Amino acid sequence: MAKIAAFLKNAWDKEPVVLVSCAIGLMAGILPLVSPYTKYSAMLVEVVPRNYPVPVRDDGNMPDVPAHPCEPKGRSLEWLKNL
């Protein structure tokens, strides 16, 4: 541990810009892994459709097509409202 502290002190004395840029780069790699926003963004990516429905004329013989655009189909987003 003392060797690491001595190395960091020496690096700070010689090249502070390089040391700060390395610290920022390490934080950029680590912070997304421990951020709570990562969890919620992953949950949003799962429920948002990747392809959007094309309006079709319902002839009464299409059970998988909602009769009205506001008719709830698919997974619920109640968990998003309760945050």
N, CA, C and O atoms as a GROMACS GRO file, in nm:
protein
  332
    1MET      N    1   0.082  -0.119   0.000
    1MET     CA    2   0.000   0.000   0.000
    1MET      C    3   0.087   0.126   0.000
    1MET      O    4   0.053   0.227  -0.062
    2ALA      N    5   0.198   0.118   0.069
    2ALA     CA    6   0.288   0.233   0.075
    2ALA      C    7   0.352   0.258  -0.061
    2ALA      O    8   0.378   0.373  -0.099
    3LYS      N    9   0.378   0.149  -0.136
    3LYS     CA   10   0.438   0.165  -0.268
    3LYS      C   11   0.339   0.233  -0.364
    3LYS      O   12   0.378   0.314  -0.448
    4ILE      N   13   0.212   0.198  -0.351
    4ILE     CA   14   0.111   0.260  -0.437
    4ILE      C   15   0.098   0.408  -0.404
    4ILE      O   16   0.090   0.492  -0.494
    5ALA      N   17   0.097   0.440  -0.275
    5ALA     CA   18   0.087   0.580  -0.235
    5ALA      C   19   0.209   0.658  -0.283
    5ALA      O   20   0.196   0.773  -0.327
    6ALA      N   21   0.326   0.599  -0.273
    6ALA     CA   22   0.448   0.666  -0.320
    6ALA      C   23   0.444   0.686  -0.471
    6ALA      O   24   0.484   0.791  -0.522
    7PHE      N   25   0.396   0.586  -0.543
    7PHE     CA   26   0.385   0.598  -0.688
    7PHE      C   27   0.288   0.709  -0.727
    7PHE      O   28   0.318   0.790  -0.815
    8LEU      N   29   0.171   0.714  -0.660
    8LEU     CA   30   0.073   0.817  -0.692
    8LEU      C   31   0.126   0.957  -0.659
    8LEU      O   32   0.101   1.052  -0.733
    9LYS      N   33   0.198   0.969  -0.547
    9LYS     CA   34   0.256   1.099  -0.510
    9LYS      C   35   0.360   1.142  -0.613
    9LYS      O   36   0.364   1.258  -0.654
   10ASN      N   37   0.442   1.049  -0.654
   10ASN     CA   38   0.544   1.078  -0.754
   10ASN      C   39   0.479   1.116  -0.888
   10ASN      O   40   0.522   1.210  -0.954
   11ALA      N   41   0.376   1.040  -0.927
   11ALA     CA   42   0.307   1.070  -1.053
   11ALA      C   43   0.238   1.205  -1.046
   11ALA      O   44   0.237   1.279  -1.144
   12TRP      N   45   0.181   1.238  -0.931
   12TRP     CA   46   0.115   1.367  -0.915
   12TRP      C   47   0.216   1.482  -0.925
   12TRP      O   48   0.188   1.587  -0.982
   13ASP      N   49   0.334   1.461  -0.868
   13ASP     CA   50   0.437   1.564  -0.873
   13ASP      C   51   0.489   1.586  -1.014
   13ASP      O   52   0.517   1.699  -1.054
   14LYS      N   53   0.504   1.477  -1.091
   14LYS     CA   54   0.563   1.487  -1.225
   14LYS      C   55   0.460   1.521  -1.333
   14LYS      O   56   0.480   1.613  -1.412
   15GLU      N   57   0.349   1.446  -1.336
   15GLU     CA   58   0.250   1.460  -1.443
   15GLU      C   59   0.107   1.461  -1.386
   15GLU      O   60   0.038   1.360  -1.394
   16PRO      N   61   0.062   1.572  -1.328
   16PRO     CA   62  -0.072   1.574  -1.270
   16PRO      C   63  -0.183   1.561  -1.376
   16PRO      O   64  -0.288   1.504  -1.347
   17VAL      N   65  -0.161   1.613  -1.496
   17VAL     CA   66  -0.263   1.606  -1.600
   17VAL      C   67  -0.288   1.461  -1.642
   17VAL      O   68  -0.402   1.420  -1.661
   18VAL      N   69  -0.181   1.386  -1.656
   18VAL     CA   70  -0.194   1.245  -1.694
   18VAL      C   71  -0.264   1.167  -1.583
   18VAL      O   72  -0.349   1.083  -1.611
   19LEU      N   73  -0.229   1.195  -1.459
   19LEU     CA   74  -0.290   1.124  -1.347
   19LEU      C   75  -0.440   1.155  -1.338
   19LEU      O   76  -0.520   1.064  -1.316
   20VAL      N   77  -0.478   1.280  -1.356
   20VAL     CA   78  -0.619   1.317  -1.351
   20VAL      C   79  -0.694   1.254  -1.468
   20VAL      O   80  -0.806   1.207  -1.450
   21SER      N   81  -0.636   1.253  -1.586
   21SER     CA   82  -0.705   1.193  -1.701
   21SER      C   83  -0.723   1.043  -1.682
   21SER      O   84  -0.826   0.988  -1.721
   22CYS      N   85  -0.625   0.977  -1.623
   22CYS     CA   86  -0.640   0.834  -1.594
   22CYS      C   87  -0.750   0.810  -1.490
   22CYS      O   88  -0.827   0.715  -1.500
   23ALA      N   89  -0.756   0.897  -1.390
   23ALA     CA   90  -0.860   0.883  -1.287
   23ALA      C   91  -0.999   0.903  -1.348
   23ALA      O   92  -1.092   0.830  -1.314
   24ILE      N   93  -1.014   1.001  -1.436
   24ILE     CA   94  -1.143   1.024  -1.502
   24ILE      C   95  -1.179   0.905  -1.590
   24ILE      O   96  -1.296   0.864  -1.595
   25GLY      N   97  -1.082   0.850  -1.660
   25GLY     CA   98  -1.108   0.732  -1.743
   25GLY      C   99  -1.150   0.611  -1.662
   25GLY      O  100  -1.239   0.537  -1.704
   26LEU      N  101  -1.088   0.590  -1.547
   26LEU     CA  102  -1.127   0.479  -1.460
   26LEU      C  103  -1.267   0.499  -1.405
   26LEU      O  104  -1.346   0.405  -1.397
   27MET      N  105  -1.299   0.622  -1.365
   27MET     CA  106  -1.434   0.649  -1.314
   27MET      C  107  -1.539   0.631  -1.423
   27MET      O  108  -1.649   0.584  -1.395
   28ALA      N  109  -1.505   0.666  -1.546
   28ALA     CA  110  -1.600   0.650  -1.656
   28ALA      C  111  -1.630   0.502  -1.682
   28ALA      O  112  -1.738   0.468  -1.729
   29GLY      N  113  -1.535   0.417  -1.652
   29GLY     CA  114  -1.558   0.273  -1.670
   29GLY      C  115  -1.628   0.208  -1.552
   29GLY      O  116  -1.700   0.110  -1.569
   30ILE      N  117  -1.608   0.263  -1.432
   30ILE     CA  118  -1.662   0.199  -1.311
   30ILE      C  119  -1.799   0.254  -1.273
   30ILE      O  120  -1.886   0.177  -1.232
   31LEU      N  121  -1.821   0.384  -1.286
   31LEU     CA  122  -1.945   0.444  -1.239
   31LEU      C  123  -2.071   0.386  -1.303
   31LEU      O  124  -2.169   0.366  -1.231
   32PRO      N  125  -2.076   0.358  -1.432
   32PRO     CA  126  -2.199   0.299  -1.487
   32PRO      C  127  -2.234   0.163  -1.426
   32PRO      O  128  -2.351   0.126  -1.422
   33LEU      N  129  -2.135   0.090  -1.380
   33LEU     CA  130  -2.162  -0.041  -1.321
   33LEU      C  131  -2.227  -0.030  -1.184
   33LEU      O  132  -2.302  -0.119  -1.145
   34VAL      N  133  -2.200   0.077  -1.110
   34VAL     CA  134  -2.254   0.092  -0.975
   34VAL      C  135  -2.366   0.196  -0.970
   34VAL      O  136  -2.420   0.221  -0.862
   35SER      N  137  -2.401   0.256  -1.080
   35SER     CA  138  -2.503   0.360  -1.082
   35SER      C  139  -2.643   0.298  -1.074
   35SER      O  140  -2.669   0.198  -1.140
   36PRO      N  141  -2.733   0.356  -0.994
   36PRO     CA  142  -2.871   0.305  -0.990
   36PRO      C  143  -2.946   0.333  -1.120
   36PRO      O  144  -3.044   0.265  -1.149
   37TYR      N  145  -2.902   0.430  -1.197
   37TYR     CA  146  -2.970   0.460  -1.323
   37TYR      C  147  -2.952   0.348  -1.425
   37TYR      O  148  -3.035   0.334  -1.515
   38THR      N  149  -2.848   0.270  -1.412
   38THR     CA  150  -2.825   0.158  -1.504
   38THR      C  151  -2.938   0.057  -1.494
   38THR      O  152  -2.983   0.003  -1.595
   39LYS      N  153  -2.982   0.031  -1.372
   39LYS     CA  154  -3.090  -0.066  -1.350
   39LYS      C  155  -3.218  -0.019  -1.418
   39LYS      O  156  -3.283  -0.095  -1.490
   40TYR      N  157  -3.254   0.109  -1.396
   40TYR     CA  158  -3.379   0.159  -1.451
   40TYR      C  159  -3.372   0.176  -1.602
   40TYR      O  160  -3.472   0.157  -1.671
   41SER      N  161  -3.257   0.211  -1.655
   41SER     CA  162  -3.247   0.223  -1.800
   41SER      C  163  -3.257   0.085  -1.865
   41SER      O  164  -3.314   0.072  -1.974
   42ALA      N  165  -3.202  -0.017  -1.800
   42ALA     CA  166  -3.216  -0.153  -1.853
   42ALA      C  167  -3.361  -0.199  -1.849
   42ALA      O  168  -3.407  -0.267  -1.941
   43MET      N  169  -3.433  -0.162  -1.743
   43MET     CA  170  -3.575  -0.198  -1.735
   43MET      C  171  -3.655  -0.127  -1.844
   43MET      O  172  -3.746  -0.187  -1.902
   44LEU      N  173  -3.623  -0.003  -1.873
   44LEU     CA  174  -3.693   0.070  -1.978
   44LEU      C  175  -3.664   0.013  -2.116
   44LEU      O  176  -3.754   0.005  -2.200
   45VAL      N  177  -3.541  -0.027  -2.140
   45VAL     CA  178  -3.505  -0.084  -2.269
   45VAL      C  179  -3.582  -0.213  -2.294
   45VAL      O  180  -3.617  -0.244  -2.408
   46GLU      N  181  -3.609  -0.289  -2.186
   46GLU     CA  182  -3.682  -0.415  -2.202
   46GLU      C  183  -3.827  -0.392  -2.242
   46GLU      O  184  -3.881  -0.470  -2.322
   47VAL      N  185  -3.892  -0.288  -2.191
   47VAL     CA  186  -4.036  -0.272  -2.215
   47VAL      C  187  -4.068  -0.183  -2.334
   47VAL      O  188  -4.180  -0.190  -2.386
   48VAL      N  189  -3.975  -0.100  -2.379
   48VAL     CA  190  -4.003  -0.014  -2.494
   48VAL      C  191  -3.994  -0.098  -2.621
   48VAL      O  192  -3.895  -0.167  -2.644
   49PRO      N  193  -4.098  -0.092  -2.703
   49PRO     CA  194  -4.095  -0.175  -2.825
   49PRO      C  195  -3.990  -0.125  -2.924
   49PRO      O  196  -3.967  -0.005  -2.937
   50ARG      N  197  -3.928  -0.218  -2.992
   50ARG     CA  198  -3.827  -0.183  -3.091
   50ARG      C  199  -3.888  -0.160  -3.229
   50ARG      O  200  -3.831  -0.091  -3.313
   51ASN      N  201  -4.004  -0.220  -3.250
   51ASN     CA  202  -4.075  -0.194  -3.375
   51ASN      C  203  -4.216  -0.149  -3.340
   51ASN      O  204  -4.282  -0.209  -3.255
   52TYR      N  205  -4.261  -0.046  -3.402
   52TYR     CA  206  -4.389   0.014  -3.368
   52TYR      C  207  -4.496  -0.036  -3.464
   52TYR      O  208  -4.469  -0.061  -3.581
   53PRO      N  209  -4.618  -0.052  -3.412
   53PRO     CA  210  -4.724  -0.111  -3.494
   53PRO      C  211  -4.768  -0.017  -3.607
   53PRO      O  212  -4.769   0.105  -3.594
   54VAL      N  213  -4.802  -0.079  -3.718
   54VAL     CA  214  -4.854  -0.007  -3.833
   54VAL      C  215  -5.006  -0.010  -3.822
   54VAL      O  216  -5.063  -0.117  -3.798
   55PRO      N  217  -5.072   0.103  -3.838
   55PRO     CA  218  -5.219   0.102  -3.830
   55PRO      C  219  -5.280   0.010  -3.937
   55PRO      O  220  -5.245   0.019  -4.054
   56VAL      N  221  -5.369  -0.076  -3.894
   56VAL     CA  222  -5.438  -0.166  -3.986
   56VAL      C  223  -5.588  -0.151  -3.965
   56VAL      O  224  -5.634  -0.108  -3.859
   57ARG      N  225  -5.663  -0.186  -4.066
   57ARG     CA  226  -5.808  -0.181  -4.055
   57ARG      C  227  -5.856  -0.314  -3.999
   57ARG      O  228  -5.833  -0.420  -4.057
   58ASP      N  229  -5.924  -0.307  -3.885
   58ASP     CA  230  -5.970  -0.429  -3.817
   58ASP      C  231  -6.098  -0.479  -3.883
   58ASP      O  232  -6.198  -0.408  -3.888
   59ASP      N  233  -6.094  -0.602  -3.932
   59ASP     CA  234  -6.213  -0.661  -3.992
   59ASP      C  235  -6.282  -0.757  -3.895
   59ASP      O  236  -6.372  -0.831  -3.935
   60GLY      N  237  -6.241  -0.755  -3.770
   60GLY     CA  238  -6.303  -0.840  -3.669
   60GLY      C  239  -6.242  -0.978  -3.663
   60GLY      O  240  -6.281  -1.058  -3.578
   61ASN      N  241  -6.146  -1.009  -3.750
   61ASN     CA  242  -6.087  -1.141  -3.754
   61ASN      C  243  -5.940  -1.137  -3.711
   61ASN      O  244  -5.864  -1.228  -3.743
   62MET      N  245  -5.900  -1.032  -3.638
   62MET     CA  246  -5.761  -1.020  -3.594
   62MET      C  247  -5.758  -1.006  -3.441
   62MET      O  248  -5.765  -0.895  -3.389
   63PRO      N  249  -5.746  -1.118  -3.370
   63PRO     CA  250  -5.750  -1.109  -3.223
   63PRO      C  251  -5.628  -1.041  -3.161
   63PRO      O  252  -5.636  -0.991  -3.049
   64ASP      N  253  -5.515  -1.039  -3.230
   64ASP     CA  254  -5.394  -0.981  -3.171
   64ASP      C  255  -5.381  -0.831  -3.198
   64ASP      O  256  -5.289  -0.767  -3.146
   65VAL      N  257  -5.472  -0.773  -3.278
   65VAL     CA  258  -5.469  -0.630  -3.307
   65VAL      C  259  -5.569  -0.561  -3.216
   65VAL      O  260  -5.687  -0.599  -3.215
   66PRO      N  261  -5.528  -0.460  -3.139
   66PRO     CA  262  -5.623  -0.391  -3.052
   66PRO      C  263  -5.730  -0.318  -3.134
   66PRO      O  264  -5.703  -0.268  -3.243
   67ALA      N  265  -5.851  -0.313  -3.079
   67ALA     CA  266  -5.961  -0.247  -3.148
   67ALA      C  267  -5.942  -0.096  -3.147
   67ALA      O  268  -5.988  -0.026  -3.237
   68HIS      N  269  -5.873  -0.045  -3.045
   68HIS     CA  270  -5.851   0.099  -3.031
   68HIS      C  271  -5.705   0.121  -2.992
   68HIS      O  272  -5.649   0.038  -2.921
   69PRO      N  273  -5.642   0.230  -3.036
   69PRO     CA  274  -5.500   0.252  -3.002
   69PRO      C  275  -5.473   0.263  -2.852
   69PRO      O  276  -5.362   0.234  -2.808
   70CYS      N  277  -5.572   0.304  -2.774
   70CYS     CA  278  -5.552   0.318  -2.629
   70CYS      C  279  -5.580   0.187  -2.554
   70CYS      O  280  -5.563   0.182  -2.432
   71GLU      N  281  -5.620   0.084  -2.622
   71GLU     CA  282  -5.646  -0.043  -2.556
   71GLU      C  283  -5.514  -0.102  -2.506
   71GLU      O  284  -5.419  -0.116  -2.584
   72PRO      N  285  -5.507  -0.135  -2.376
   72PRO     CA  286  -5.380  -0.186  -2.322
   72PRO      C  287  -5.346  -0.325  -2.376
   72PRO      O  288  -5.425  -0.419  -2.364
   73LYS      N  289  -5.231  -0.335  -2.435
   73LYS     CA  290  -5.178  -0.463  -2.482
   73LYS      C  291  -5.034  -0.473  -2.436
   73LYS      O  292  -4.968  -0.370  -2.422
   74GLY      N  293  -4.985  -0.590  -2.411
   74GLY     CA  294  -4.847  -0.608  -2.371
   74GLY      C  295  -4.827  -0.590  -2.222
   74GLY      O  296  -4.922  -0.590  -2.144
   75ARG      N  297  -4.699  -0.575  -2.184
   75ARG     CA  298  -4.665  -0.567  -2.042
   75ARG      C  299  -4.702  -0.430  -1.986
   75ARG      O  300  -4.700  -0.330  -2.057
   76SER      N  301  -4.735  -0.428  -1.858
   76SER     CA  302  -4.776  -0.306  -1.791
   76SER      C  303  -4.655  -0.220  -1.753
   76SER      O  304  -4.546  -0.272  -1.728
   77LEU      N  305  -4.676  -0.090  -1.751
   77LEU     CA  306  -4.571   0.003  -1.708
   77LEU      C  307  -4.602   0.061  -1.570
   77LEU      O  308  -4.557   0.171  -1.538
   78GLU      N  309  -4.678  -0.011  -1.488
   78GLU     CA  310  -4.712   0.038  -1.354
   78GLU      C  311  -4.586   0.056  -1.269
   78GLU      O  312  -4.581   0.146  -1.186
   79TRP      N  313  -4.486  -0.028  -1.287
   79TRP     CA  314  -4.365  -0.016  -1.207
   79TRP      C  315  -4.296   0.119  -1.232
   79TRP      O  316  -4.230   0.173  -1.143
   80LEU      N  317  -4.313   0.173  -1.354
   80LEU     CA  318  -4.252   0.302  -1.387
   80LEU      C  319  -4.326   0.416  -1.317
   80LEU      O  320  -4.265   0.514  -1.275
   81LYS      N  321  -4.458   0.403  -1.304
   81LYS     CA  322  -4.536   0.506  -1.237
   81LYS      C  323  -4.510   0.508  -1.087
   81LYS      O  324  -4.527   0.611  -1.022
   82ASN      N  325  -4.470   0.394  -1.032
   82ASN     CA  326  -4.451   0.383  -0.887
   82ASN      C  327  -4.310   0.418  -0.841
   82ASN      O  328  -4.279   0.400  -0.723
   83LEU      N  329  -4.225   0.466  -0.928
   83LEU     CA  330  -4.088   0.500  -0.887
   83LEU      C  331  -4.085   0.615  -0.792
   83LEU      O  332  -3.977   0.656  -0.748
   0.00000   0.00000   0.00000
